[in-house]
């Protein structure tokens, strides 16, 4: 290698080290500026503490307890169903909020039309809005995945005995959550107001009327009467959009908070 070539390489390396040093100095100065105003380092330490607390409460496999090499056979994928159902709920909530900007809960029909306004808005979302079909499909599939994940999560808790003392309160909260999840699915199923939605609602009315003593009162309260109509769709919309999300979100936060305090029950 010639002397000129060597000097060129040395100069290029020095320039790269200088540029890297300037980047590091800029990063540190930016971090110091933000830390003085927003205490970023304290929050980073808090996040680190939270991470280690969660990691300590996760069930440990035999390989982790006894430092074995092959960890594949002792992996517990069923212990992520709770987090998976929560993630599906968040996706359904976000996509549902976006769909709510365009949906109209009305059983009225336009002049000369055979379909209702509710159905027409669903068709408009799917056909005319950008990514509307994808958005509705994502909302629908995330809701179905959430239902399946919650059901499998309850089965895992039951068959591993995680519902026993001292976790019986959280088990009861989980039963309420899976019931509300099914209510979520039923109310959302009626919102497009198709033929399937109509007859599913009629079955709900008949089931409500079959309850002894208070059946008629339940039918009038939930469905707005003994036959389906505009009050039915309005009630389903209010339940699906305004009441159930706040109740379910609060119970999920309480459920996760109790798991945080008690830890996850390790399989036996």
C-alpha positions in Angstrom: 0.0 0.0 0.0 1.4 3.4 -0.9 2.0 6.1 1.6 -0.7 8.3 0.1 -3.2 5.5 0.2 -2.4 4.8 3.9 -2.8 8.5 4.7 -6.2 8.5 3.0 -7.4 5.6 5.1 -6.1 7.2 8.3 -7.9 10.4 7.5 -11.1 8.7 6.6 -11.0 6.7 9.9 -10.3 9.9 11.9 -13.3 11.6 10.2 -15.6 8.7 11.0 -14.4 8.7 14.7 -15.0 12.5 14.8 -18.5 12.2 13.3 -19.3 9.4 15.8 -18.0 11.5 18.7 -20.2 14.4 17.6 -23.2 12.2 17.4 -22.6 10.9 20.9 -22.1 14.4 22.3 -25.3 15.5 20.6 -27.2 12.5 21.9 -25.9 13.1 25.5 -26.7 16.8 25.4 -30.2 16.2 24.1 -30.8 13.6 26.8 -29.5 16.0 29.5 -31.7 18.8 28.2 -34.8 16.5 28.2 -33.9 15.1 31.6 -33.7 18.5 33.3 -37.2 19.3 32.1 -39.0 16.0 32.0 -37.0 13.7 34.4 -36.6 11.1 31.7 -34.0 9.1 33.6 -36.3 8.6 36.6 -39.0 7.3 34.3 -36.6 5.0 32.6 -35.5 3.6 36.0 -39.2 3.2 36.8 -39.8 1.2 33.6 -36.8 -0.9 34.3 -38.1 -1.7 37.8 -41.6 -2.6 36.4 -39.9 -4.9 33.8 -38.1 -6.8 36.5 -41.2 -7.1 38.7 -43.2 -8.5 35.8 -40.4 -10.9 34.9 -40.2 -12.2 38.5 -43.9 -12.8 38.6 -44.0 -14.9 35.4 -44.1 -18.7 35.9 -40.6 -20.2 35.6 -40.1 -23.4 33.6 -38.1 -26.3 34.8 -35.2 -25.3 32.5 -35.2 -21.8 34.1 -35.3 -23.2 37.6 -32.6 -25.8 37.1 -30.6 -24.1 34.4 -31.2 -26.8 31.7 -30.2 -26.3 28.1 -33.2 -27.3 26.1 -35.9 -24.7 26.8 -38.2 -25.5 24.0 -40.1 -28.4 25.6 -40.8 -26.4 28.8 -42.2 -23.2 27.2 -45.7 -22.2 28.3 -47.5 -20.5 25.4 -50.9 -20.8 27.1 -49.8 -18.3 29.7 -49.8 -15.5 27.1 -53.5 -15.9 26.3 -54.5 -13.1 28.8 -52.2 -10.6 27.2 -53.2 -11.8 23.8 -56.9 -11.2 24.5 -56.1 -7.8 25.9 -54.2 -6.9 22.7 -57.1 -8.1 20.6 -59.5 -5.9 22.7 -57.3 -2.8 22.2 -57.3 -3.4 18.4 -61.1 -3.9 18.4 -61.6 -0.8 20.5 -59.5 1.4 18.2 -61.0 0.1 15.0 -64.5 0.3 16.4 -63.9 3.9 17.3 -62.9 4.6 13.7 -65.9 2.8 12.4 -68.2 4.9 14.7 -67.3 8.0 12.8 -69.3 6.8 9.8 -71.9 4.4 11.2 -75.5 5.6 11.8 -77.7 3.5 14.1 -81.0 4.1 12.2 -83.6 1.7 11.0 -85.1 4.3 8.7 -85.2 3.7 4.9 -84.5 6.3 2.3 -87.2 7.2 -0.2 -87.5 4.4 -2.8 -84.9 2.2 -1.0 -85.3 -1.2 0.5 -82.4 -1.1 2.9 -82.0 0.7 6.2 -79.6 3.6 7.0 -77.6 1.4 9.3 -77.0 -1.2 6.6 -76.2 1.5 4.0 -73.6 3.1 6.3 -71.9 -0.3 6.7 -71.9 -0.7 2.9 -70.5 2.8 2.5 -67.7 2.1 4.9 -66.7 -1.1 3.1 -67.1 0.2 -0.5 -66.5 3.9 -0.5 -64.1 4.7 2.4 -60.4 4.2 1.9 -59.3 1.0 3.7 -62.9 0.6 4.9 -63.2 -3.0 4.1 -59.9 -3.7 5.8 -61.0 -1.7 8.8 -64.3 -3.5 9.3 -62.6 -6.9 8.8 -59.9 -6.0 11.3 -62.6 -5.0 13.8 -64.5 -8.2 13.2 -61.6 -10.6 13.4 -60.0 -9.0 16.4 -63.4 -9.3 18.2 -63.6 -13.0 17.3 -60.0 -13.6 18.3 -60.6 -11.9 21.6 -63.6 -14.1 22.3 -61.6 -17.3 21.5 -58.6 -16.1 23.5 -60.7 -15.2 26.6 -62.4 -18.6 26.4 -59.1 -20.5 26.1 -57.7 -18.3 28.9 -60.5 -19.4 31.2 -59.9 -23.0 30.3 -56.2 -22.7 31.1 -56.9 -21.1 34.5 -59.4 -23.8 35.3 -57.3 -26.8 34.3 -54.2 -25.5 36.0 -56.1 -24.7 39.2 -55.2 -21.0 39.1 -58.7 -20.1 40.3 -58.1 -21.4 43.8 -57.2 -19.4 46.9 -56.0 -16.7 46.9 -57.1 -16.0 43.3 -60.8 -16.8 43.6 -61.8 -13.1 43.3 -59.9 -12.7 40.1 -61.6 -15.8 38.8 -65.0 -14.3 39.4 -63.9 -11.1 37.7 -62.8 -13.3 34.7 -66.3 -14.9 34.6 -67.9 -11.5 34.4 -65.4 -10.5 31.7 -66.1 -13.5 29.5 -69.9 -12.8 29.9 -69.4 -9.2 28.9 -67.3 -10.3 26.0 -70.2 -12.4 24.7 -72.5 -9.4 25.2 -70.0 -7.3 23.2 -70.2 -9.8 20.3 -74.0 -10.0 20.4 -74.6 -6.3 20.4 -72.0 -5.8 17.6 -73.6 -8.6 15.6 -76.9 -6.6 15.5 -75.5 -3.3 14.4 -75.3 -3.9 10.6 -79.1 -4.7 10.8 -79.0 -7.4 8.2 -81.4 -10.4 8.0 -79.0 -12.3 10.2 -78.8 -9.5 12.7 -82.6 -9.2 12.7 -83.3 -12.8 13.5 -80.4 -13.0 16.0 -82.2 -10.1 17.8 -85.5 -11.9 17.6 -83.9 -14.9 19.2 -82.6 -12.6 22.0 -86.1 -11.3 22.5 -87.6 -14.8 22.8 -84.8 -15.8 25.2 -85.5 -12.7 27.4 -89.3 -13.5 27.4 -88.5 -17.0 28.6 -87.1 -15.8 31.8 -89.6 -16.4 34.6 -91.3 -13.4 36.3 -89.0 -10.7 34.9 -88.8 -11.8 31.2 -91.1 -9.1 29.9 -89.2 -6.4 31.9 -85.9 -7.6 30.5 -87.2 -7.6 26.9 -88.5 -4.0 27.2 -85.4 -2.8 28.9 -82.8 -4.4 26.6 -84.7 -4.7 23.3 -87.2 -1.8 23.6 -90.2 -4.1 23.4 -91.4 -7.5 22.3 -90.6 -6.9 18.6 -87.5 -5.4 17.0 -87.4 -1.9 15.7 -85.6 1.4 16.0 -85.4 1.3 19.9 -83.7 -2.1 19.6 -80.9 -0.8 17.4 -80.4 2.3 19.5 -80.1 0.2 22.7 -77.6 -2.2 21.0 -75.6 0.8 19.8 -75.5 2.5 23.2 -74.5 -0.8 24.9 -71.9 -1.6 22.4 -70.3 1.9 22.1 -70.9 3.7 25.4 -71.6 1.3 28.3 -69.7 -2.0 27.6 -66.4 -0.4 26.7 -66.1 1.6 29.9 -67.2 -1.4 32.1 -65.0 -3.9 30.3 -61.9 -1.6 30.3 -62.4 -0.9 34.1 -62.7 -4.6 34.9 -59.7 -5.5 32.7 -57.6 -2.9 34.5 -58.7 -4.3 37.9 -58.1 -7.9 36.6 -54.5 -7.0 35.5 -53.9 -5.1 38.7 -54.8 -8.1 40.8 -52.5 -10.3 38.7 -49.8 -7.8 39.2 -50.2 -8.0 43.0 -50.6 -11.7 43.3 -48.4 -12.9 40.4 -49.2 -15.6 37.9 -49.9 -19.1 39.3 -47.2 -21.5 38.2 -48.4 -24.8 36.8 -47.9 -27.8 39.0 
